[in-house]
Amino acid sequence: MTLKNIARWAGRRLRERSTYVGLATVAIAVGAPADVIETIGKAGQVAALIFGTGLAAATTRTDPAIQDQ
């Protein structure tokens, strides 16, 4: 496996929310301190904003009350 392939794989994994959910689940299972679990969650949120997965989903929802006006 070349460095380019490894970088491509890591980039895809960092864009997936399931990566951070899985890491947090493992951290909870092994009894990690709460601050470690919180840090994993924050890293997932930052990655979602950087890669656009969370921000796009959060800003495309329309409010029915606004549409009725």
PAFI-262213 format. One record per atom (N, C-alpha, C, O, CB): residue number from 1; chain; atom name; x, y, z. Coordinates in Angstrom, 2 decimals. Glycine has a CB too. Example, Ala and Ser with C-alpha at 12.3 -4.5 7.8 and 13.67 -1.06 7.14 Angstrom:
2
<r pos="1" unit="A" site="N" X="13.19" Y="-5.69" Z="7.80"/>
<r pos="1" unit="A" site="CA" X="12.30" Y="-4.50" Z="7.80"/>
<r pos="1" unit="A" site="C" X="13.20" Y="-3.30" Z="7.80"/>
<r pos="1" unit="A" site="O" X="14.24" Y="-3.32" Z="8.46"/>
<r pos="1" unit="A" site="CB" X="11.31" Y="-4.47" Z="9.05"/>
<r pos="2" unit="A" site="N" X="12.85" Y="-2.25" Z="7.08"/>
<r pos="2" unit="A" site="CA" X="13.67" Y="-1.06" Z="7.14"/>
<r pos="2" unit="A" site="C" X="12.90" Y="0.03" Z="7.87"/>
<r pos="2" unit="A" site="O" X="13.41" Y="1.14" Z="8.04"/>
<r pos="2" unit="A" site="CB" X="14.08" Y="-0.60" Z="5.72"/>
This chain:
69
<r pos="1" unit="A" site="N" X="0.85" Y="-1.18" Z="0.00"/>
<r pos="1" unit="A" site="CA" X="0.00" Y="0.00" Z="0.00"/>
<r pos="1" unit="A" site="C" X="0.90" Y="1.24" Z="0.00"/>
<r pos="1" unit="A" site="O" X="1.80" Y="1.37" Z="0.83"/>
<r pos="1" unit="A" site="CB" X="-0.97" Y="0.00" Z="1.23"/>
<r pos="2" unit="A" site="N" X="0.64" Y="2.13" Z="-0.91"/>
<r pos="2" unit="A" site="CA" X="1.47" Y="3.33" Z="-1.02"/>
<r pos="2" unit="A" site="C" X="0.97" Y="4.42" Z="-0.08"/>
<r pos="2" unit="A" site="O" X="-0.14" Y="4.36" Z="0.44"/>
<r pos="2" unit="A" site="CB" X="1.48" Y="3.84" Z="-2.47"/>
<r pos="3" unit="A" site="N" X="1.81" Y="5.41" Z="0.12"/>
<r pos="3" unit="A" site="CA" X="1.45" Y="6.53" Z="0.99"/>
<r pos="3" unit="A" site="C" X="0.23" Y="7.27" Z="0.42"/>
<r pos="3" unit="A" site="O" X="-0.61" Y="7.75" Z="1.18"/>
<r pos="3" unit="A" site="CB" X="2.64" Y="7.50" Z="1.14"/>
<r pos="4" unit="A" site="N" X="0.13" Y="7.36" Z="-0.89"/>
<r pos="4" unit="A" site="CA" X="-1.00" Y="8.02" Z="-1.53"/>
<r pos="4" unit="A" site="C" X="-2.31" Y="7.28" Z="-1.22"/>
<r pos="4" unit="A" site="O" X="-3.33" Y="7.91" Z="-0.94"/>
<r pos="4" unit="A" site="CB" X="-0.79" Y="8.11" Z="-3.05"/>
<r pos="5" unit="A" site="N" X="-2.26" Y="5.95" Z="-1.28"/>
<r pos="5" unit="A" site="CA" X="-3.45" Y="5.16" Z="-0.97"/>
<r pos="5" unit="A" site="C" X="-3.85" Y="5.30" Z="0.49"/>
<r pos="5" unit="A" site="O" X="-5.04" Y="5.39" Z="0.81"/>
<r pos="5" unit="A" site="CB" X="-3.21" Y="3.68" Z="-1.30"/>
<r pos="6" unit="A" site="N" X="-2.87" Y="5.33" Z="1.38"/>
<r pos="6" unit="A" site="CA" X="-3.14" Y="5.49" Z="2.80"/>
<r pos="6" unit="A" site="C" X="-3.77" Y="6.86" Z="3.06"/>
<r pos="6" unit="A" site="O" X="-4.73" Y="6.96" Z="3.83"/>
<r pos="6" unit="A" site="CB" X="-1.85" Y="5.33" Z="3.61"/>
<r pos="7" unit="A" site="N" X="-3.24" Y="7.90" Z="2.44"/>
<r pos="7" unit="A" site="CA" X="-3.77" Y="9.25" Z="2.62"/>
<r pos="7" unit="A" site="C" X="-5.20" Y="9.33" Z="2.09"/>
<r pos="7" unit="A" site="O" X="-6.05" Y="9.98" Z="2.70"/>
<r pos="7" unit="A" site="CB" X="-2.88" Y="10.29" Z="1.91"/>
<r pos="8" unit="A" site="N" X="-5.48" Y="8.69" Z="0.98"/>
<r pos="8" unit="A" site="CA" X="-6.82" Y="8.70" Z="0.40"/>
<r pos="8" unit="A" site="C" X="-7.81" Y="7.98" Z="1.32"/>
<r pos="8" unit="A" site="O" X="-8.92" Y="8.46" Z="1.54"/>
<r pos="8" unit="A" site="CB" X="-6.82" Y="8.04" Z="-1.00"/>
<r pos="9" unit="A" site="N" X="-7.39" Y="6.82" Z="1.86"/>
<r pos="9" unit="A" site="CA" X="-8.23" Y="6.07" Z="2.78"/>
<r pos="9" unit="A" site="C" X="-8.51" Y="6.89" Z="4.04"/>
<r pos="9" unit="A" site="O" X="-9.66" Y="6.96" Z="4.50"/>
<r pos="9" unit="A" site="CB" X="-7.56" Y="4.72" Z="3.15"/>
<r pos="10" unit="A" site="N" X="-7.47" Y="7.49" Z="4.60"/>
<r pos="10" unit="A" site="CA" X="-7.64" Y="8.30" Z="5.82"/>
<r pos="10" unit="A" site="C" X="-8.57" Y="9.48" Z="5.57"/>
<r pos="10" unit="A" site="O" X="-9.40" Y="9.82" Z="6.41"/>
<r pos="10" unit="A" site="CB" X="-6.26" Y="8.79" Z="6.33"/>
<r pos="11" unit="A" site="N" X="-8.43" Y="10.11" Z="4.42"/>
<r pos="11" unit="A" site="CA" X="-9.31" Y="11.23" Z="4.08"/>
<r pos="11" unit="A" site="C" X="-10.77" Y="10.83" Z="4.01"/>
<r pos="11" unit="A" site="O" X="-11.65" Y="11.55" Z="4.48"/>
<r pos="11" unit="A" site="CB" X="-8.90" Y="11.84" Z="2.77"/>
<r pos="12" unit="A" site="N" X="-11.02" Y="9.66" Z="3.42"/>
<r pos="12" unit="A" site="CA" X="-12.41" Y="9.17" Z="3.35"/>
<r pos="12" unit="A" site="C" X="-12.94" Y="8.85" Z="4.74"/>
<r pos="12" unit="A" site="O" X="-14.09" Y="9.16" Z="5.05"/>
<r pos="12" unit="A" site="CB" X="-12.50" Y="7.92" Z="2.46"/>
<r pos="13" unit="A" site="N" X="-12.12" Y="8.24" Z="5.56"/>
<r pos="13" unit="A" site="CA" X="-12.57" Y="7.90" Z="6.92"/>
<r pos="13" unit="A" site="C" X="-12.84" Y="9.15" Z="7.75"/>
<r pos="13" unit="A" site="O" X="-13.80" Y="9.18" Z="8.52"/>
<r pos="13" unit="A" site="CB" X="-11.52" Y="7.02" Z="7.62"/>
<r pos="14" unit="A" site="N" X="-12.02" Y="10.18" Z="7.59"/>
<r pos="14" unit="A" site="CA" X="-12.22" Y="11.41" Z="8.38"/>
<r pos="14" unit="A" site="C" X="-13.49" Y="12.13" Z="7.99"/>
<r pos="14" unit="A" site="O" X="-14.04" Y="12.89" Z="8.79"/>
<r pos="14" unit="A" site="CB" X="-11.03" Y="12.34" Z="8.19"/>
<r pos="15" unit="A" site="N" X="-13.98" Y="11.91" Z="6.77"/>
<r pos="15" unit="A" site="CA" X="-15.21" Y="12.56" Z="6.32"/>
<r pos="15" unit="A" site="C" X="-16.47" Y="11.86" Z="6.81"/>
<r pos="15" unit="A" site="O" X="-17.55" Y="12.43" Z="6.74"/>
<r pos="15" unit="A" site="CB" X="-15.22" Y="12.63" Z="4.81"/>
<r pos="16" unit="A" site="N" X="-16.34" Y="10.65" Z="7.31"/>
<r pos="16" unit="A" site="CA" X="-17.50" Y="9.87" Z="7.73"/>
<r pos="16" unit="A" site="C" X="-17.80" Y="10.09" Z="9.21"/>
<r pos="16" unit="A" site="O" X="-16.91" Y="9.97" Z="10.06"/>
<r pos="16" unit="A" site="CB" X="-17.27" Y="8.39" Z="7.44"/>
<r pos="17" unit="A" site="N" X="-19.04" Y="10.40" Z="9.50"/>
<r pos="17" unit="A" site="CA" X="-19.43" Y="10.59" Z="10.90"/>
<r pos="17" unit="A" site="C" X="-19.28" Y="9.31" Z="11.70"/>
<r pos="17" unit="A" site="O" X="-18.99" Y="9.34" Z="12.89"/>
<r pos="17" unit="A" site="CB" X="-20.87" Y="11.09" Z="10.98"/>
<r pos="18" unit="A" site="N" X="-19.49" Y="8.19" Z="11.04"/>
<r pos="18" unit="A" site="CA" X="-19.43" Y="6.91" Z="11.76"/>
<r pos="18" unit="A" site="C" X="-18.06" Y="6.68" Z="12.39"/>
<r pos="18" unit="A" site="O" X="-17.94" Y="5.94" Z="13.37"/>
<r pos="18" unit="A" site="CB" X="-19.76" Y="5.77" Z="10.82"/>
<r pos="19" unit="A" site="N" X="-17.03" Y="7.29" Z="11.83"/>
<r pos="19" unit="A" site="CA" X="-15.69" Y="7.15" Z="12.41"/>
<r pos="19" unit="A" site="C" X="-15.67" Y="7.69" Z="13.83"/>
<r pos="19" unit="A" site="O" X="-15.14" Y="7.05" Z="14.74"/>
<r pos="19" unit="A" site="CB" X="-14.64" Y="7.89" Z="11.55"/>
<r pos="20" unit="A" site="N" X="-16.24" Y="8.87" Z="14.03"/>
<r pos="20" unit="A" site="CA" X="-16.22" Y="9.51" Z="15.34"/>
<r pos="20" unit="A" site="C" X="-17.20" Y="8.85" Z="16.30"/>
<r pos="20" unit="A" site="O" X="-16.93" Y="8.75" Z="17.50"/>
<r pos="20" unit="A" site="CB" X="-16.54" Y="10.99" Z="15.21"/>
<r pos="21" unit="A" site="N" X="-18.32" Y="8.39" Z="15.79"/>
<r pos="21" unit="A" site="CA" X="-19.28" Y="7.66" Z="16.63"/>
<r pos="21" unit="A" site="C" X="-18.63" Y="6.37" Z="17.11"/>
<r pos="21" unit="A" site="O" X="-18.75" Y="6.01" Z="18.28"/>
<r pos="21" unit="A" site="CB" X="-20.59" Y="7.37" Z="15.85"/>
<r pos="22" unit="A" site="N" X="-17.95" Y="5.68" Z="16.21"/>
<r pos="22" unit="A" site="CA" X="-17.27" Y="4.43" Z="16.59"/>
<r pos="22" unit="A" site="C" X="-16.18" Y="4.66" Z="17.61"/>
<r pos="22" unit="A" site="O" X="-16.06" Y="3.90" Z="18.57"/>
<r pos="22" unit="A" site="CB" X="-16.68" Y="3.77" Z="15.36"/>
<r pos="23" unit="A" site="N" X="-15.38" Y="5.70" Z="17.41"/>
<r pos="23" unit="A" site="CA" X="-14.32" Y="6.00" Z="18.37"/>
<r pos="23" unit="A" site="C" X="-14.88" Y="6.34" Z="19.74"/>
<r pos="23" unit="A" site="O" X="-14.35" Y="5.90" Z="20.76"/>
<r pos="23" unit="A" site="CB" X="-13.45" Y="7.17" Z="17.86"/>
<r pos="24" unit="A" site="N" X="-15.96" Y="7.12" Z="19.78"/>
<r pos="24" unit="A" site="CA" X="-16.57" Y="7.47" Z="21.05"/>
<r pos="24" unit="A" site="C" X="-17.16" Y="6.24" Z="21.73"/>
<r pos="24" unit="A" site="O" X="-17.08" Y="6.10" Z="22.95"/>
<r pos="24" unit="A" site="CB" X="-17.65" Y="8.54" Z="20.85"/>
<r pos="25" unit="A" site="N" X="-17.76" Y="5.35" Z="20.95"/>
<r pos="25" unit="A" site="CA" X="-18.34" Y="4.13" Z="21.51"/>
<r pos="25" unit="A" site="C" X="-17.26" Y="3.24" Z="22.13"/>
<r pos="25" unit="A" site="O" X="-17.45" Y="2.70" Z="23.22"/>
<r pos="25" unit="A" site="CB" X="-19.09" Y="3.35" Z="20.43"/>
<r pos="26" unit="A" site="N" X="-16.14" Y="3.11" Z="21.43"/>
<r pos="26" unit="A" site="CA" X="-15.03" Y="2.32" Z="21.98"/>
<r pos="26" unit="A" site="C" X="-14.48" Y="2.98" Z="23.23"/>
<r pos="26" unit="A" site="O" X="-14.16" Y="2.30" Z="24.20"/>
<r pos="26" unit="A" site="CB" X="-13.91" Y="2.16" Z="20.93"/>
<r pos="27" unit="A" site="N" X="-14.38" Y="4.31" Z="23.22"/>
<r pos="27" unit="A" site="CA" X="-13.87" Y="5.03" Z="24.39"/>
<r pos="27" unit="A" site="C" X="-14.78" Y="4.81" Z="25.59"/>
<r pos="27" unit="A" site="O" X="-14.30" Y="4.64" Z="26.71"/>
<r pos="27" unit="A" site="CB" X="-13.73" Y="6.53" Z="24.08"/>
<r pos="28" unit="A" site="N" X="-16.08" Y="4.83" Z="25.37"/>
<r pos="28" unit="A" site="CA" X="-17.03" Y="4.58" Z="26.47"/>
<r pos="28" unit="A" site="C" X="-16.89" Y="3.15" Z="26.97"/>
<r pos="28" unit="A" site="O" X="-16.90" Y="2.90" Z="28.18"/>
<r pos="28" unit="A" site="CB" X="-18.49" Y="4.85" Z="26.00"/>
<r pos="29" unit="A" site="N" X="-16.75" Y="2.21" Z="26.04"/>
<r pos="29" unit="A" site="CA" X="-16.66" Y="0.79" Z="26.41"/>
<r pos="29" unit="A" site="C" X="-15.42" Y="0.48" Z="27.24"/>
<r pos="29" unit="A" site="O" X="-15.46" Y="-0.37" Z="28.13"/>
<r pos="29" unit="A" site="CB" X="-16.66" Y="-0.08" Z="25.15"/>
<r pos="30" unit="A" site="N" X="-14.33" Y="1.16" Z="26.96"/>
<r pos="30" unit="A" site="CA" X="-13.10" Y="0.88" Z="27.72"/>
<r pos="30" unit="A" site="C" X="-12.97" Y="1.77" Z="28.95"/>
<r pos="30" unit="A" site="O" X="-11.97" Y="1.69" Z="29.67"/>
<r pos="30" unit="A" site="CB" X="-11.88" Y="1.07" Z="26.82"/>
<r pos="31" unit="A" site="N" X="-13.96" Y="2.61" Z="29.20"/>
<r pos="31" unit="A" site="CA" X="-13.96" Y="3.43" Z="30.40"/>
<r pos="31" unit="A" site="C" X="-13.11" Y="4.68" Z="30.33"/>
<r pos="31" unit="A" site="O" X="-12.52" Y="5.09" Z="31.33"/>
<r pos="31" unit="A" site="CB" X="-13.51" Y="2.63" Z="31.53"/>
<r pos="32" unit="A" site="N" X="-13.03" Y="5.28" Z="29.16"/>
<r pos="32" unit="A" site="CA" X="-12.24" Y="6.51" Z="29.01"/>
<r pos="32" unit="A" site="C" X="-12.90" Y="7.65" Z="29.79"/>
<r pos="32" unit="A" site="O" X="-14.11" Y="7.66" Z="29.98"/>
<r pos="32" unit="A" site="CB" X="-12.10" Y="6.89" Z="27.50"/>
<r pos="33" unit="A" site="N" X="-12.09" Y="8.60" Z="30.23"/>
<r pos="33" unit="A" site="CA" X="-12.65" Y="9.76" Z="30.94"/>
<r pos="33" unit="A" site="C" X="-13.59" Y="10.56" Z="30.04"/>
<r pos="33" unit="A" site="O" X="-13.48" Y="10.53" Z="28.81"/>
<r pos="33" unit="A" site="CB" X="-11.52" Y="10.68" Z="31.45"/>
<r pos="34" unit="A" site="N" X="-14.50" Y="11.26" Z="30.65"/>
<r pos="34" unit="A" site="CA" X="-15.51" Y="12.03" Z="29.91"/>
<r pos="34" unit="A" site="C" X="-14.88" Y="13.07" Z="28.99"/>
<r pos="34" unit="A" site="O" X="-15.41" Y="13.33" Z="27.91"/>
<r pos="34" unit="A" site="CB" X="-16.45" Y="12.72" Z="30.88"/>
<r pos="35" unit="A" site="N" X="-13.75" Y="13.66" Z="29.39"/>
<r pos="35" unit="A" site="CA" X="-13.14" Y="14.68" Z="28.54"/>
<r pos="35" unit="A" site="C" X="-12.59" Y="14.08" Z="27.24"/>
<r pos="35" unit="A" site="O" X="-12.56" Y="14.76" Z="26.21"/>
<r pos="35" unit="A" site="CB" X="-12.01" Y="15.40" Z="29.30"/>
<r pos="36" unit="A" site="N" X="-12.16" Y="12.84" Z="27.27"/>
<r pos="36" unit="A" site="CA" X="-11.68" Y="12.17" Z="26.05"/>
<r pos="36" unit="A" site="C" X="-12.85" Y="11.96" Z="25.10"/>
<r pos="36" unit="A" site="O" X="-12.74" Y="12.20" Z="23.90"/>
<r pos="36" unit="A" site="CB" X="-11.00" Y="10.82" Z="26.39"/>
<r pos="37" unit="A" site="N" X="-13.96" Y="11.50" Z="25.64"/>
<r pos="37" unit="A" site="CA" X="-15.15" Y="11.26" Z="24.82"/>
<r pos="37" unit="A" site="C" X="-15.67" Y="12.57" Z="24.24"/>
<r pos="37" unit="A" site="O" X="-16.07" Y="12.63" Z="23.08"/>
<r pos="37" unit="A" site="CB" X="-16.26" Y="10.56" Z="25.66"/>
<r pos="38" unit="A" site="N" X="-15.65" Y="13.61" Z="25.04"/>
<r pos="38" unit="A" site="CA" X="-16.08" Y="14.93" Z="24.57"/>
<r pos="38" unit="A" site="C" X="-15.16" Y="15.44" Z="23.46"/>
<r pos="38" unit="A" site="O" X="-15.64" Y="16.03" Z="22.49"/>
<r pos="38" unit="A" site="CB" X="-16.10" Y="15.93" Z="25.75"/>
<r pos="39" unit="A" site="N" X="-13.87" Y="15.22" Z="23.59"/>
<r pos="39" unit="A" site="CA" X="-12.92" Y="15.63" Z="22.56"/>
<r pos="39" unit="A" site="C" X="-13.17" Y="14.91" Z="21.24"/>
<r pos="39" unit="A" site="O" X="-13.08" Y="15.51" Z="20.18"/>
<r pos="39" unit="A" site="CB" X="-11.49" Y="15.38" Z="23.04"/>
<r pos="40" unit="A" site="N" X="-13.47" Y="13.62" Z="21.31"/>
<r pos="40" unit="A" site="CA" X="-13.79" Y="12.87" Z="20.09"/>
<r pos="40" unit="A" site="C" X="-15.03" Y="13.45" Z="19.43"/>
<r pos="40" unit="A" site="O" X="-15.07" Y="13.61" Z="18.21"/>
<r pos="40" unit="A" site="CB" X="-14.00" Y="11.36" Z="20.41"/>
<r pos="41" unit="A" site="N" X="-16.04" Y="13.77" Z="20.23"/>
<r pos="41" unit="A" site="CA" X="-17.27" Y="14.37" Z="19.69"/>
<r pos="41" unit="A" site="C" X="-17.00" Y="15.72" Z="19.03"/>
<r pos="41" unit="A" site="O" X="-17.53" Y="16.00" Z="17.95"/>
<r pos="41" unit="A" site="CB" X="-18.30" Y="14.54" Z="20.78"/>
<r pos="42" unit="A" site="N" X="-16.19" Y="16.53" Z="19.67"/>
<r pos="42" unit="A" site="CA" X="-15.86" Y="17.84" Z="19.10"/>
<r pos="42" unit="A" site="C" X="-15.07" Y="17.69" Z="17.80"/>
<r pos="42" unit="A" site="O" X="-15.28" Y="18.44" Z="16.85"/>
<r pos="42" unit="A" site="CB" X="-15.06" Y="18.69" Z="20.10"/>
<r pos="43" unit="A" site="N" X="-14.16" Y="16.71" Z="17.76"/>
<r pos="43" unit="A" site="CA" X="-13.39" Y="16.48" Z="16.53"/>
<r pos="43" unit="A" site="C" X="-14.33" Y="16.08" Z="15.40"/>
<r pos="43" unit="A" site="O" X="-14.14" Y="16.50" Z="14.26"/>
<r pos="43" unit="A" site="CB" X="-12.32" Y="15.39" Z="16.74"/>
<r pos="44" unit="A" site="N" X="-15.32" Y="15.27" Z="15.71"/>
<r pos="44" unit="A" site="CA" X="-16.31" Y="14.88" Z="14.69"/>
<r pos="44" unit="A" site="C" X="-17.11" Y="16.06" Z="14.20"/>
<r pos="44" unit="A" site="O" X="-17.39" Y="16.16" Z="13.00"/>
<r pos="44" unit="A" site="CB" X="-17.24" Y="13.83" Z="15.25"/>
<r pos="45" unit="A" site="N" X="-17.48" Y="16.96" Z="15.09"/>
<r pos="45" unit="A" site="CA" X="-18.22" Y="18.15" Z="14.70"/>
<r pos="45" unit="A" site="C" X="-17.39" Y="19.06" Z="13.81"/>
<r pos="45" unit="A" site="O" X="-17.87" Y="19.59" Z="12.81"/>
<r pos="45" unit="A" site="CB" X="-18.70" Y="18.91" Z="15.93"/>
<r pos="46" unit="A" site="N" X="-16.13" Y="19.24" Z="14.18"/>
<r pos="46" unit="A" site="CA" X="-15.22" Y="20.07" Z="13.37"/>
<r pos="46" unit="A" site="C" X="-15.03" Y="19.46" Z="11.99"/>
<r pos="46" unit="A" site="O" X="-15.06" Y="20.17" Z="10.98"/>
<r pos="46" unit="A" site="CB" X="-13.85" Y="20.24" Z="14.09"/>
<r pos="47" unit="A" site="N" X="-14.82" Y="18.15" Z="11.94"/>
<r pos="47" unit="A" site="CA" X="-14.64" Y="17.48" Z="10.65"/>
<r pos="47" unit="A" site="C" X="-15.89" Y="17.63" Z="9.79"/>
<r pos="47" unit="A" site="O" X="-15.79" Y="17.84" Z="8.58"/>
<r pos="47" unit="A" site="CB" X="-14.31" Y="16.00" Z="10.84"/>
<r pos="48" unit="A" site="N" X="-17.06" Y="17.52" Z="10.41"/>
<r pos="48" unit="A" site="CA" X="-18.30" Y="17.67" Z="9.65"/>
<r pos="48" unit="A" site="C" X="-18.41" Y="19.07" Z="9.06"/>
<r pos="48" unit="A" site="O" X="-18.86" Y="19.23" Z="7.92"/>
<r pos="48" unit="A" site="CB" X="-19.51" Y="17.38" Z="10.55"/>
<r pos="49" unit="A" site="N" X="-18.00" Y="20.09" Z="9.81"/>
<r pos="49" unit="A" site="CA" X="-18.04" Y="21.45" Z="9.28"/>
<r pos="49" unit="A" site="C" X="-16.99" Y="21.67" Z="8.19"/>
<r pos="49" unit="A" site="O" X="-17.27" Y="22.31" Z="7.18"/>
<r pos="49" unit="A" site="CB" X="-17.82" Y="22.46" Z="10.41"/>
<r pos="50" unit="A" site="N" X="-15.81" Y="21.12" Z="8.39"/>
<r pos="50" unit="A" site="CA" X="-14.74" Y="21.30" Z="7.41"/>
<r pos="50" unit="A" site="C" X="-15.10" Y="20.63" Z="6.09"/>
<r pos="50" unit="A" site="O" X="-14.94" Y="21.21" Z="5.02"/>
<r pos="50" unit="A" site="CB" X="-13.42" Y="20.74" Z="7.94"/>
<r pos="51" unit="A" site="N" X="-15.59" Y="19.41" Z="6.18"/>
<r pos="51" unit="A" site="CA" X="-15.89" Y="18.66" Z="4.97"/>
<r pos="51" unit="A" site="C" X="-17.29" Y="18.93" Z="4.44"/>
<r pos="51" unit="A" site="O" X="-17.65" Y="18.41" Z="3.38"/>
<r pos="51" unit="A" site="CB" X="-15.73" Y="17.19" Z="5.22"/>
<r pos="52" unit="A" site="N" X="-18.07" Y="19.73" Z="5.14"/>
<r pos="52" unit="A" site="CA" X="-19.36" Y="20.16" Z="4.64"/>
<r pos="52" unit="A" site="C" X="-20.51" Y="19.20" Z="4.87"/>
<r pos="52" unit="A" site="O" X="-21.63" Y="19.49" Z="4.44"/>
<r pos="52" unit="A" site="CB" X="-19.25" Y="20.40" Z="3.22"/>
<r pos="53" unit="A" site="N" X="-20.29" Y="18.09" Z="5.51"/>
<r pos="53" unit="A" site="CA" X="-21.39" Y="17.13" Z="5.67"/>
<r pos="53" unit="A" site="C" X="-22.43" Y="17.59" Z="6.67"/>
<r pos="53" unit="A" site="O" X="-23.62" Y="17.39" Z="6.46"/>
<r pos="53" unit="A" site="CB" X="-20.84" Y="15.79" Z="6.10"/>
<r pos="54" unit="A" site="N" X="-22.00" Y="18.21" Z="7.74"/>
<r pos="54" unit="A" site="CA" X="-22.95" Y="18.64" Z="8.76"/>
<r pos="54" unit="A" site="C" X="-23.53" Y="20.00" Z="8.47"/>
<r pos="54" unit="A" site="O" X="-24.73" Y="20.21" Z="8.67"/>
<r pos="54" unit="A" site="CB" X="-22.29" Y="18.67" Z="10.10"/>
<r pos="55" unit="A" site="N" X="-22.72" Y="20.91" Z="7.99"/>
<r pos="55" unit="A" site="CA" X="-23.17" Y="22.26" Z="7.74"/>
<r pos="55" unit="A" site="C" X="-24.21" Y="22.29" Z="6.63"/>
<r pos="55" unit="A" site="O" X="-25.22" Y="22.99" Z="6.75"/>
<r pos="55" unit="A" site="CB" X="-22.00" Y="23.15" Z="7.38"/>
<r pos="56" unit="A" site="N" X="-24.00" Y="21.55" Z="5.57"/>
<r pos="56" unit="A" site="CA" X="-24.95" Y="21.51" Z="4.46"/>
<r pos="56" unit="A" site="C" X="-26.27" Y="20.93" Z="4.91"/>
<r pos="56" unit="A" site="O" X="-27.33" Y="21.44" Z="4.57"/>
<r pos="56" unit="A" site="CB" X="-24.38" Y="20.70" Z="3.28"/>
<r pos="57" unit="A" site="N" X="-26.22" Y="19.87" Z="5.68"/>
<r pos="57" unit="A" site="CA" X="-27.44" Y="19.22" Z="6.16"/>
<r pos="57" unit="A" site="C" X="-28.18" Y="20.14" Z="7.13"/>
<r pos="57" unit="A" site="O" X="-29.41" Y="20.16" Z="7.16"/>
<r pos="57" unit="A" site="CB" X="-27.11" Y="17.88" Z="6.83"/>
<r pos="58" unit="A" site="N" X="-27.44" Y="20.88" Z="7.93"/>
<r pos="58" unit="A" site="CA" X="-28.07" Y="21.74" Z="8.92"/>
<r pos="58" unit="A" site="C" X="-28.66" Y="23.00" Z="8.31"/>
<r pos="58" unit="A" site="O" X="-29.57" Y="23.59" Z="8.91"/>
<r pos="58" unit="A" site="CB" X="-27.06" Y="22.12" Z="9.98"/>
<r pos="59" unit="A" site="N" X="-28.20" Y="23.43" Z="7.17"/>
<r pos="59" unit="A" site="CA" X="-28.67" Y="24.69" Z="6.61"/>
<r pos="59" unit="A" site="C" X="-29.63" Y="24.53" Z="5.44"/>
<r pos="59" unit="A" site="O" X="-30.12" Y="25.54" Z="4.92"/>
<r pos="59" unit="A" site="CB" X="-27.50" Y="25.50" Z="6.17"/>
<r pos="60" unit="A" site="N" X="-29.92" Y="23.31" Z="5.02"/>
<r pos="60" unit="A" site="CA" X="-30.80" Y="23.15" Z="3.87"/>
<r pos="60" unit="A" site="C" X="-32.25" Y="22.88" Z="4.27"/>
<r pos="60" unit="A" site="O" X="-33.13" Y="22.85" Z="3.41"/>
<r pos="60" unit="A" site="CB" X="-30.31" Y="22.02" Z="3.00"/>
<r pos="61" unit="A" site="N" X="-32.50" Y="22.68" Z="5.55"/>
<r pos="61" unit="A" site="CA" X="-33.87" Y="22.43" Z="6.01"/>
<r pos="61" unit="A" site="C" X="-34.65" Y="23.73" Z="6.00"/>
<r pos="61" unit="A" site="O" X="-34.17" Y="24.77" Z="6.44"/>
<r pos="61" unit="A" site="CB" X="-33.87" Y="21.81" Z="7.43"/>
<r pos="62" unit="A" site="N" X="-35.85" Y="23.66" Z="5.48"/>
<r pos="62" unit="A" site="CA" X="-36.70" Y="24.85" Z="5.46"/>
<r pos="62" unit="A" site="C" X="-37.69" Y="24.79" Z="6.60"/>
<r pos="62" unit="A" site="O" X="-38.16" Y="23.71" Z="6.97"/>
<r pos="62" unit="A" site="CB" X="-37.43" Y="24.99" Z="4.10"/>
<r pos="63" unit="A" site="N" X="-38.00" Y="25.93" Z="7.14"/>
<r pos="63" unit="A" site="CA" X="-38.97" Y="26.03" Z="8.23"/>
<r pos="63" unit="A" site="C" X="-40.35" Y="26.26" Z="7.62"/>
<r pos="63" unit="A" site="O" X="-40.54" Y="27.23" Z="6.89"/>
<r pos="63" unit="A" site="CB" X="-38.58" Y="27.18" Z="9.23"/>
<r pos="64" unit="A" site="N" X="-41.32" Y="25.39" Z="7.90"/>
<r pos="64" unit="A" site="CA" X="-42.66" Y="25.55" Z="7.31"/>
<r pos="64" unit="A" site="C" X="-43.30" Y="26.89" Z="7.67"/>
<r pos="64" unit="A" site="O" X="-44.06" Y="27.43" Z="6.87"/>
<r pos="64" unit="A" site="CB" X="-43.56" Y="24.42" Z="7.77"/>
<r pos="65" unit="A" site="N" X="-43.02" Y="27.42" Z="8.83"/>
<r pos="65" unit="A" site="CA" X="-43.60" Y="28.71" Z="9.22"/>
<r pos="65" unit="A" site="C" X="-43.11" Y="29.83" Z="8.32"/>
<r pos="65" unit="A" site="O" X="-43.87" Y="30.75" Z="8.01"/>
<r pos="65" unit="A" site="CB" X="-43.25" Y="29.03" Z="10.68"/>
<r pos="66" unit="A" site="N" X="-41.86" Y="29.76" Z="7.89"/>
<r pos="66" unit="A" site="CA" X="-41.30" Y="30.79" Z="7.01"/>
<r pos="66" unit="A" site="C" X="-41.92" Y="30.67" Z="5.62"/>
<r pos="66" unit="A" site="O" X="-42.20" Y="31.68" Z="4.98"/>
<r pos="66" unit="A" site="CB" X="-39.76" Y="30.68" Z="6.93"/>
<r pos="67" unit="A" site="N" X="-42.14" Y="29.45" Z="5.15"/>
<r pos="67" unit="A" site="CA" X="-42.70" Y="29.25" Z="3.82"/>
<r pos="67" unit="A" site="C" X="-44.13" Y="29.76" Z="3.74"/>
<r pos="67" unit="A" site="O" X="-44.55" Y="30.19" Z="2.66"/>
<r pos="67" unit="A" site="CB" X="-42.66" Y="27.78" Z="3.46"/>
<r pos="68" unit="A" site="N" X="-44.89" Y="29.75" Z="4.84"/>
<r pos="68" unit="A" site="CA" X="-46.29" Y="30.17" Z="4.82"/>
<r pos="68" unit="A" site="C" X="-46.42" Y="31.68" Z="4.77"/>
<r pos="68" unit="A" site="O" X="-47.51" Y="32.18" Z="4.46"/>
<r pos="68" unit="A" site="CB" X="-47.01" Y="29.64" Z="6.04"/>
<r pos="69" unit="A" site="N" X="-45.38" Y="32.41" Z="5.06"/>
<r pos="69" unit="A" site="CA" X="-45.49" Y="33.88" Z="5.12"/>
<r pos="69" unit="A" site="C" X="-45.52" Y="34.51" Z="3.77"/>
<r pos="69" unit="A" site="O" X="-45.61" Y="35.74" Z="3.67"/>
<r pos="69" unit="A" site="CB" X="-44.36" Y="34.45" Z="5.88"/>
